[in-house]
Amino acid sequence: MKKMRKLALLLVAVLAAAVLGGCGGSFDASGYVKALLDNSYKGDSTEFVAQKVGSKEEAEKLYEEGLDSEMSTMTTGIQISEELEAEFREVVKDVYKNVKYTVGDATKKDDVYEVEVKCQKMDIFGPTMESFYAAVEAYDGDTSDEDALNEQIVIMLRDAFKDTLANVAYEDEQSVTVRVELKNNVWTPNEDDIKKLQESLFDTEAANVTP
């Protein structure tokens, strides 16, 4: 399922877009990074508002837009019921809410802050895709109705995520440095660092594996 290959990295764009504020006198780089992560993964806007990155409404809009992008990537060209789409959306929320990270202190070097983030990689995509492909292989239902078949495929993928998440495993803790750079008087997280962090939170490499 090629659309799954994009899923694991979509949140990078959401994090990089969350630069609504951050310039000015006192700047808490550590709190800023935590604000972006908490809002993007947990749907928690507490730090987002406290750090004056944006309002609660703006935080919620960014969070929902991130989910919209992911759902669109997985279901583009596929007609599924609104009920199934809502159910799958909740599963995606649950996956991201279960990420494990701790944002540490920041060190300032010229116009760059370096923020240490400790995290444990969630092994979610590997087991999910293994279970999903097994379910597809074993499927012996009607394949003549393309729309019905597509909906059944999404159901199998949803269930595979749910089953994996119920007993999800995490790898040993590792540390990632996220640089927050001053660009055009706006504090902005380094995109390469965000990608590296994303890859340290999820087994993204497994999202690209086909049977």
VOTIBA-957438 format. One line per 8 residues: number of its first residue (from 1); their letters; for each residue x, y, z of N, C-alpha, C. Coordinates in Angstrom, 2 decimals. Layout:
BEGIN
NUM	a	X Y Z X Y Z X Y Z  ...
***
This chain:
BEGIN
1	mkkmrkla	0.86 -1.19 0.00 0.00 0.00 0.00 0.89 1.24 0.00  1.13 1.79 -1.18 2.13 2.83 -1.35 1.82 4.08 -0.52  0.55 4.36 -0.29 0.19 5.57 0.45 0.74 5.55 1.87  0.96 4.36 2.40 1.50 4.25 3.75 2.93 4.78 3.81  3.62 4.82 2.68 5.02 5.23 2.68 5.16 6.69 3.08  4.12 7.49 2.85 4.18 8.91 3.16 3.69 9.22 4.57  2.94 8.31 5.15 2.28 8.57 6.42 3.24 8.99 7.52  4.35 8.28 7.64 5.23 8.48 8.79 5.93 9.82 8.81
9	lllvavla	6.01 10.51 7.67 6.75 11.77 7.62 5.88 12.99 7.45  4.58 12.81 7.38 3.70 13.94 7.13 3.71 14.97 8.25  3.93 14.52 9.46 3.87 15.45 10.59 5.03 16.43 10.58  6.07 16.11 9.84 7.20 17.03 9.72 6.72 18.38 9.22  5.85 18.36 8.20 5.35 19.62 7.63 4.54 20.39 8.65  3.77 19.68 9.48 2.97 20.35 10.50 3.85 21.02 11.52  4.89 20.33 11.96 5.80 20.90 12.95 6.54 22.10 12.37  6.99 21.98 11.14 7.73 23.08 10.53 6.85 24.29 10.28
17	aavlggcg	5.54 24.06 10.12 4.62 25.16 9.86 4.24 25.91 11.13  4.50 25.30 12.28 4.06 25.89 13.55 5.04 26.93 14.05  5.24 27.94 13.26 6.16 29.01 13.63 5.38 30.32 13.63  4.29 30.34 14.35 3.39 31.49 14.35 3.90 32.63 15.20  4.85 32.34 16.06 5.39 33.38 16.93 6.80 32.98 17.33  7.21 33.40 18.53 8.51 32.96 19.03 9.58 34.02 18.99  9.35 35.12 18.30 10.35 36.17 18.30 10.07 37.14 19.44  11.05 37.95 19.74 10.84 38.91 20.82 11.92 38.79 21.86
25	gsfdasgy	11.67 39.32 23.06 12.67 39.36 24.13 13.02 37.99 24.65  12.41 37.59 25.73 12.71 36.31 26.36 12.15 35.17 25.52  12.99 34.15 25.31 12.57 33.02 24.49 12.97 31.72 25.16  12.01 30.85 25.39 12.24 29.55 26.02 12.25 28.49 24.92  13.43 28.18 24.40 13.54 27.24 23.29 13.05 25.85 23.66  13.36 25.43 24.88 12.91 24.12 25.33 11.38 24.06 25.40  10.78 25.09 25.98 9.33 25.14 26.06 8.70 25.24 24.69  9.39 25.92 23.77 8.90 26.07 22.40 8.82 24.72 21.69
33	vkalldns	9.91 23.95 21.79 9.93 22.63 21.16 8.87 21.73 21.78  8.75 21.78 23.09 7.73 20.98 23.76 6.33 21.38 23.31  6.14 22.68 23.12 4.84 23.17 22.66 4.48 22.58 21.30  5.45 22.57 20.39 5.20 22.03 19.06 4.93 20.53 19.09  5.73 19.81 19.87 5.56 18.36 19.95 4.25 17.98 20.63  3.96 18.62 21.75 2.73 18.30 22.49 1.49 18.56 21.64  1.52 19.67 20.91 0.34 19.99 20.11 0.21 19.07 18.90  1.34 18.80 18.24 1.32 18.00 17.02 1.01 16.53 17.27
41	ykgdstef	1.55 15.99 18.37 1.36 14.56 18.65 0.22 14.29 19.62  0.14 15.07 20.66 -0.83 14.79 21.73 -2.14 15.57 21.58  -2.12 16.58 20.72 -3.30 17.43 20.62 -3.46 18.27 21.88  -2.34 18.53 22.57 -2.34 19.29 23.82 -1.77 20.68 23.53  -2.62 21.69 23.63 -2.22 23.05 23.27 -1.73 23.88 24.46  -1.59 23.26 25.63 -1.23 24.01 26.84 0.04 24.82 26.66  1.14 24.16 26.27 2.41 24.85 26.09 2.39 25.74 24.85  1.65 25.34 23.85 1.53 26.12 22.62 1.02 27.53 22.93
49	vaqkvgsk	0.02 27.58 23.81 -0.54 28.87 24.21 0.39 29.57 25.20  0.94 28.82 26.16 1.81 29.40 27.18 3.06 30.02 26.57  3.60 29.40 25.53 4.81 29.91 24.89 4.49 30.97 23.84  3.22 31.28 23.69 2.76 32.31 22.74 3.12 31.98 21.31  3.13 30.69 21.01 3.29 30.28 19.61 2.04 30.65 18.84  0.91 30.56 19.51 -0.36 30.89 18.91 -1.48 30.68 19.91  -2.69 30.95 19.47 -3.85 30.77 20.33 -4.28 29.31 20.38  -5.17 29.00 21.29 -5.70 27.64 21.40 -6.40 27.25 20.10
57	eeaeklye	-7.12 28.21 19.52 -7.83 27.94 18.27 -6.85 27.65 17.14  -5.74 28.39 17.09 -4.72 28.15 16.06 -4.05 26.80 16.27  -3.83 26.45 17.53 -3.22 25.15 17.84 -4.12 24.01 17.39  -5.40 24.13 17.70 -6.36 23.09 17.31 -6.45 22.97 15.79  -6.39 24.12 15.12 -6.46 24.13 13.65 -5.25 23.40 13.06  -4.05 23.67 13.60 -2.85 22.99 13.12 -2.93 21.48 13.35  -3.40 21.12 14.53 -3.51 19.70 14.88 -4.46 18.99 13.93  -5.63 19.59 13.70 -6.62 18.97 12.83 -6.14 18.94 11.38
65	egldsems	-5.41 19.97 10.96 -4.88 19.99 9.60 -3.86 18.86 9.40  -3.08 18.58 10.44 -2.13 17.47 10.37 -2.85 16.15 10.18  -3.93 15.96 10.93 -4.72 14.74 10.79 -5.39 14.68 9.42  -5.88 15.82 8.95 -6.51 15.87 7.63 -5.53 15.43 6.55  -4.28 15.91 6.65 -3.26 15.57 5.66 -2.98 14.08 5.65  -2.89 13.50 6.83 -2.60 12.07 6.92 -3.75 11.23 6.40  -4.96 11.62 6.77 -6.12 10.88 6.29 -6.24 11.00 4.77  -5.96 12.18 4.25 -6.04 12.39 2.81 -5.02 11.54 2.08
73	tmttgiqi	-3.83 11.43 2.64 -2.78 10.63 2.02 -3.17 9.16 1.95  -3.80 8.68 3.01 -4.15 7.26 3.06 -5.41 6.93 2.27  -6.28 7.90 2.05 -7.57 7.58 1.44 -7.80 8.28 0.10  -6.78 8.95 -0.44 -6.94 9.61 -1.73 -7.34 8.60 -2.80  -8.42 8.91 -3.51 -8.89 8.02 -4.56 -9.70 6.84 -4.06  -9.89 6.76 -2.75 -10.66 5.66 -2.16 -11.92 6.22 -1.52  -13.04 5.66 -1.89 -14.31 6.07 -1.32 -14.63 5.19 -0.11  -14.65 5.80 1.08 -15.02 5.07 2.28 -16.09 5.86 3.01
81	seeleaef	-16.81 5.19 3.88 -17.89 5.85 4.60 -17.34 6.88 5.58  -18.15 7.87 5.90 -17.75 8.87 6.88 -17.50 8.23 8.23  -18.28 7.21 8.55 -18.11 6.53 9.83 -16.75 5.84 9.92  -16.35 5.15 8.85 -15.05 4.47 8.83 -13.92 5.49 8.88  -14.06 6.58 8.16 -13.03 7.61 8.17 -12.85 8.19 9.57  -13.97 8.41 10.26 -13.91 8.94 11.63 -13.24 7.94 12.56  -13.54 6.65 12.39 -12.95 5.61 13.22 -11.44 5.54 12.99  -11.04 5.59 11.73 -9.62 5.52 11.40 -8.90 6.75 11.94
89	revvkdvy	-9.53 7.89 11.87 -8.94 9.13 12.38 -8.64 9.00 13.87  -9.54 8.37 14.61 -9.33 8.18 16.05 -8.15 7.24 16.31  -7.98 6.25 15.45 -6.84 5.34 15.60 -5.53 6.08 15.37  -5.50 6.93 14.35 -4.30 7.72 14.08 -3.99 8.62 15.27  -5.01 9.23 15.84 -4.82 10.06 17.04 -4.20 9.24 18.17  -4.71 8.03 18.36 -4.20 7.18 19.44 -2.74 6.81 19.22  -2.37 6.55 17.97 -0.98 6.23 17.67 -0.07 7.37 18.09  -0.41 8.58 17.69 0.45 9.72 18.00 0.44 10.09 19.47
97	knvkytvg	-0.66 9.87 20.13 -0.73 10.18 21.56 0.17 9.25 22.38  0.53 8.11 21.80 1.34 7.14 22.54 2.84 7.27 22.28  3.27 8.32 21.59 4.71 8.52 21.41 5.34 8.88 22.75  6.62 8.52 22.91 7.32 8.78 24.16 8.52 9.70 23.91  8.46 10.87 24.52 9.58 11.81 24.42 9.62 12.69 25.66  10.81 13.19 25.96 11.01 14.14 27.06 11.90 15.25 26.54  11.42 16.47 26.63 12.18 17.61 26.13 13.07 18.14 27.24  14.37 18.18 26.98 15.33 18.63 27.99 15.66 20.11 27.86
105	datkkddv	16.78 20.50 28.43 17.20 21.89 28.44 17.74 22.32 27.07  17.80 23.63 26.90 18.31 24.21 25.67 19.66 24.89 25.93  20.54 24.82 24.94 21.83 25.50 24.99 21.90 26.48 23.82  22.22 27.74 24.12 22.25 28.77 23.07 23.66 28.93 22.51  23.74 28.93 21.17 24.99 29.15 20.46 24.71 30.16 19.35  25.15 31.39 19.58 24.87 32.49 18.65 23.35 32.64 18.49  22.85 32.52 17.25 21.42 32.66 17.01 20.73 31.30 16.88  21.32 30.30 17.51 20.75 28.95 17.44 20.66 28.36 18.84
113	yevevkcq	19.50 27.79 19.16 19.33 27.03 20.39 19.38 25.55 20.05  20.07 24.79 20.87 20.08 23.34 20.71 19.30 22.73 21.86  18.25 22.00 21.51 17.35 21.41 22.51 17.47 19.90 22.46  17.77 19.30 23.59 17.88 17.84 23.66 16.51 17.23 23.88  16.17 16.26 23.05 14.91 15.53 23.19 15.24 14.04 23.34  14.86 13.47 24.46 15.05 12.04 24.67 13.76 11.33 24.28  13.92 10.25 23.54 12.72 9.56 23.06 12.97 8.06 22.93  11.87 7.33 22.88 11.90 5.89 22.67 11.11 5.58 21.41
121	kmdifgpt	11.78 4.94 20.47 11.12 4.64 19.19 9.97 3.65 19.40  8.81 3.99 18.84 7.64 3.12 18.90 7.67 2.18 17.69  7.68 0.88 17.94 7.65 -0.09 16.85 6.19 -0.34 16.46  5.67 0.57 15.65 4.26 0.53 15.28 4.05 0.11 13.83  4.87 0.62 12.91 4.63 0.36 11.50 5.00 -1.05 11.08  6.13 -1.56 11.60 6.54 -2.91 11.23 5.49 -3.96 11.55  5.08 -4.10 12.82 4.06 -5.09 13.17 2.72 -4.81 12.49  2.38 -3.53 12.34 1.10 -3.19 11.70 1.07 -3.66 10.26
129	mesfyaav	2.13 -3.36 9.51 2.14 -3.73 8.11 2.22 -5.24 7.93  2.93 -5.91 8.82 2.99 -7.38 8.75 1.60 -7.98 8.96  0.89 -7.47 9.94 -0.47 -7.94 10.22 -1.42 -7.58 9.08  -1.26 -6.38 8.55 -2.12 -5.91 7.47 -1.95 -6.76 6.22  -0.70 -7.00 5.81 -0.46 -7.79 4.60 -0.95 -9.23 4.78  -0.85 -9.76 5.98 -1.35 -11.11 6.24 -2.87 -11.14 6.08  -3.53 -10.09 6.56 -4.99 -10.02 6.45 -5.41 -9.89 4.99  -4.67 -9.11 4.22 -4.97 -8.95 2.80 -4.80 -10.28 2.07
137	eaydgdts	-3.72 -10.98 2.40 -3.44 -12.27 1.76 -4.52 -13.30 2.07  -5.05 -13.23 3.29 -6.04 -14.22 3.72 -7.47 -13.85 3.30  -7.66 -12.65 2.80 -9.01 -12.18 2.46 -9.61 -13.01 1.33  -10.80 -13.53 1.56 -11.46 -14.34 0.54 -12.87 -13.85 0.26  -13.10 -12.56 0.53 -14.41 -11.98 0.28 -14.58 -11.55 -1.16  -15.67 -10.85 -1.43 -16.00 -10.38 -2.77 -15.01 -9.31 -3.22  -14.47 -9.47 -4.42 -13.52 -8.49 -4.94 -14.08 -7.80 -6.20  -15.32 -8.05 -6.51 -15.89 -7.49 -7.73 -16.31 -6.03 -7.57
145	dedalneq	-16.64 -5.64 -6.35 -17.05 -4.26 -6.07 -15.82 -3.50 -5.55  -15.26 -2.63 -6.39 -14.01 -1.95 -6.03 -14.16 -1.07 -4.80  -15.27 -0.33 -4.71 -15.46 0.55 -3.56 -15.58 -0.25 -2.26  -16.32 -1.34 -2.31 -16.48 -2.19 -1.13 -15.15 -2.82 -0.75  -14.37 -3.21 -1.75 -13.07 -3.81 -1.49 -12.12 -2.79 -0.86  -12.12 -1.58 -1.38 -11.28 -0.53 -0.82 -11.63 -0.26 0.64  -12.93 -0.24 0.93 -13.35 0.00 2.30 -12.88 -1.15 3.20  -12.95 -2.37 2.69 -12.51 -3.51 3.47 -11.01 -3.44 3.73
153	ivimlrda	-10.25 -2.96 2.76 -8.81 -2.81 2.93 -8.50 -1.81 4.03  -9.23 -0.70 4.04 -9.02 0.31 5.08 -9.40 -0.25 6.45  -10.44 -1.05 6.49 -10.83 -1.69 7.74 -9.72 -2.60 8.25  -9.11 -3.36 7.34 -8.02 -4.25 7.75 -6.82 -3.46 8.26  -6.54 -2.33 7.60 -5.43 -1.50 8.05 -5.73 -0.87 9.40  -6.96 -0.40 9.57 -7.37 0.17 10.86 -7.23 -0.85 11.98  -7.70 -2.06 11.72 -7.64 -3.10 12.74 -6.20 -3.51 13.05  -5.36 -3.50 12.02 -3.95 -3.85 12.23 -3.28 -2.83 13.13
161	fkdtlanv	-3.57 -1.56 12.92 -3.03 -0.51 13.80 -3.53 -0.69 15.23  -4.82 -0.95 15.38 -5.40 -1.10 16.71 -4.78 -2.27 17.45  -4.61 -3.40 16.76 -4.05 -4.59 17.39 -2.60 -4.35 17.82  -1.83 -3.70 16.96 -0.43 -3.42 17.29 -0.34 -2.45 18.46  -1.17 -1.42 18.43 -1.12 -0.40 19.46 -1.49 -0.96 20.83  -2.32 -1.98 20.86 -2.76 -2.58 22.13 -1.59 -3.16 22.91  -0.56 -3.62 22.18 0.62 -4.20 22.84 1.91 -3.65 22.23  1.90 -2.36 21.95 3.03 -1.77 21.23 4.31 -1.81 22.06
169	ayedeqsv	5.42 -2.04 21.38 6.73 -2.11 22.04 7.53 -0.86 21.70  8.45 -0.52 22.61 9.32 0.64 22.43 10.77 0.20 22.53  11.64 0.89 21.80 13.06 0.59 21.83 13.74 1.40 22.93  15.02 1.18 23.11 15.77 1.88 24.15 15.78 3.39 23.90  15.87 4.14 24.98 15.87 5.60 24.88 17.09 6.11 24.12  16.87 7.11 23.31 17.97 7.76 22.59 17.76 9.26 22.64  18.80 10.00 22.33 18.76 11.45 22.42 18.90 12.07 21.03  18.07 13.06 20.76 18.11 13.78 19.49 18.21 15.28 19.79
177	tvrvelkn	19.09 15.97 19.08 19.23 17.41 19.26 18.42 18.14 18.19  17.52 19.00 18.63 16.72 19.80 17.71 17.21 21.25 17.78  17.68 21.76 16.66 18.12 23.15 16.61 16.93 24.06 16.30  16.86 25.15 17.06 15.84 26.16 16.81 16.58 27.41 16.36  16.33 27.83 15.12 17.13 28.87 14.49 16.32 30.15 14.28  16.98 31.27 14.38 16.33 32.56 14.17 16.40 32.91 12.69  15.25 32.87 12.03 15.18 33.16 10.60 14.13 34.25 10.38  14.56 35.36 9.83 13.66 36.48 9.59 12.91 36.87 10.86
185	nvwtpned	13.68 36.89 11.96 13.14 37.27 13.28 12.06 36.33 13.80  12.06 35.11 13.30 11.11 34.09 13.78 11.90 32.85 14.16  11.65 32.33 15.35 12.31 31.10 15.79 11.67 29.91 15.07  12.52 29.14 14.40 12.04 28.06 13.53 12.80 26.77 13.81  12.12 25.65 14.02 12.82 24.38 14.22 13.48 23.91 12.94  14.70 23.42 13.05 15.42 22.92 11.88 14.70 21.70 11.30  14.38 21.76 10.02 13.57 20.70 9.40 14.28 19.36 9.40  15.58 19.35 9.14 16.33 18.09 9.14 16.31 17.45 10.53
193	dikklqes	16.41 18.29 11.56 16.38 17.77 12.93 15.01 17.21 13.26  13.96 17.87 12.77 12.60 17.38 13.01 12.40 16.02 12.33  12.95 15.88 11.12 12.85 14.59 10.43 13.58 13.50 11.20  14.76 13.86 11.71 15.52 12.89 12.49 14.76 12.51 13.75  14.14 13.50 14.38 13.35 13.22 15.58 12.18 12.30 15.25  11.50 12.58 14.14 10.37 11.75 13.72 10.81 10.31 13.54  11.98 10.14 12.92 12.50 8.80 12.68 12.94 8.12 13.97  13.17 8.91 15.02 13.54 8.37 16.32 12.33 8.06 17.19
201	lfdteaan	11.17 8.56 16.78 9.93 8.33 17.53 9.16 7.13 16.99  9.31 6.87 15.68 8.58 5.78 15.03 9.52 4.95 14.18  9.18 3.69 13.96 9.94 2.84 13.06 9.54 3.15 11.62  9.84 4.39 11.20 9.40 4.87 9.89 9.93 4.04 8.74  11.10 3.45 8.94 11.68 2.65 7.86 10.78 1.47 7.50  10.03 0.97 8.46 9.16 -0.17 8.22 7.92 0.22 7.41  7.60 1.52 7.35 6.45 1.97 6.57 6.73 1.86 5.08  8.00 1.71 4.69 8.37 1.64 3.30 8.56 0.20 2.80
209	vtp	8.35 -0.75 3.69 8.59 -2.15 3.34 7.34 -2.76 2.73  7.49 -3.41 1.57 6.38 -4.12 0.95 6.65 -5.62 1.02  5.57 -6.41 1.00 5.77 -7.86 1.15 6.42 -8.48 -0.08
***
